[in-house]
């Protein structure tokens, strides 16, 4: 018994030691990342945003491009608020990462605060380690709206706010699809997951409630697409 208690104590201390090391590595990577020049597709997309903001270029008319519009709306907003320098993009990257930490923490919190903290730090280490070739890239941008749909699915169960949940799931997937169209494949999967989890709340008029919730998701999705087209 004494040996097992000793081993358990060592494992507990080792666990916290690993988390401290990961946190230090993450903070150092963040610090050193400010010395990196940003490049790859992100630099191209931010330059296009600069042409749109400062020289009144029209996307798809004055600029030939195959990227979806929300990718540029994101960079247009960064340019308007923070500017077009490397520092501005690094600041925007940290803001995006901070929001992702909040969403990740809330999703993982049911498994324990330590697990939630470890998830955030590990995600941050992997993201920063990949280098600035992925900073604020299309695949990176879409992680946030999809993670937010998971957050809504985790916390909004069997409440009177279900209609808002399904509507916003549609909205968030539309935003993701307007960056990477193939991500729409996740919408029916998440709708089915939520319908199954909300089964207890929908015992009366089951089919009617399912159809209403599906239509709410499709309405949120369609609304964003129509606004973008207009």
Residue pairs with C-beta under 8 A, 6 or more apart in sequence:
15 114
19 114
19 117
19 118
19 121
22 118
22 121
22 122
22 125
23 121
25 125
26 121
26 124
26 125
26 128
29 125
29 128
29 129
30 94
30 124
30 128
33 90
33 128
33 132
34 87
34 90
36 86
36 131
36 132
37 86
37 132
38 46
38 86
38 89
38 90
38 132
38 135
39 132
39 133
40 132
40 133
40 137
41 137
41 138
42 89
42 132
42 133
42 135
42 136
42 137
45 67
45 71
45 72
45 75
46 75
46 78
46 79
46 84
46 89
47 84
48 57
48 59
48 63
48 65
48 72
48 75
49 72
49 75
49 76
49 78
49 79
49 84
50 79
50 84
51 57
51 62
51 63
52 58
52 59
52 63
52 72
52 76
53 76
53 79
53 80
54 79
57 63
59 65
59 69
59 72
67 138
68 138
68 177
68 178
68 179
68 180
68 181
69 178
69 228
70 141
70 175
70 178
70 179
70 228
71 138
71 141
71 179
74 136
74 141
74 179
75 136
78 88
78 89
78 92
78 136
79 88
82 88
82 89
82 91
82 92
89 135
89 136
90 135
92 136
93 135
93 136
96 136
96 140
96 141
96 144
97 124
97 127
99 144
100 123
100 143
100 144
100 147
101 120
101 123
101 124
103 144
103 147
103 148
103 151
104 116
104 119
104 120
104 123
104 147
105 116
105 117
105 119
105 120
106 116
106 151
106 154
106 155
107 119
107 147
107 150
107 151
107 154
108 115
108 116
108 119
108 120
109 116
110 154
127 134
127 140
134 140
138 179
138 180
139 180
141 179
142 176
142 179
142 180
142 183
145 172
145 173
145 175
145 176
146 172
146 173
146 176
146 183
146 186
148 172
149 168
149 169
149 172
149 173
149 186
149 190
150 190
152 165
152 168
152 169
153 165
153 169
153 190
153 193
153 194
153 197
156 162
156 164
156 165
157 197
157 198
157 201
158 198
158 200
158 201
159 201
162 198
162 201
162 213
163 212
163 213
163 216
165 194
166 191
166 194
166 213
166 214
166 216
166 217
166 220
167 216
167 217
167 219
167 220
168 220
169 187
169 190
169 191
169 194
169 217
169 220
170 187
170 216
170 217
170 218
170 219
170 220
170 221
170 222
170 223
170 224
171 220
171 221
171 223
171 224
173 183
173 184
173 186
173 187
173 190
173 217
173 221
174 220
174 221
174 222
174 223
174 224
174 225
175 224
176 183
176 184
176 186
177 183
177 184
177 221
177 225
178 224
178 225
178 228
187 217
187 221
191 213
191 214
191 217
194 213
195 202
195 210
195 213
195 214
198 213
199 206
202 209
202 210
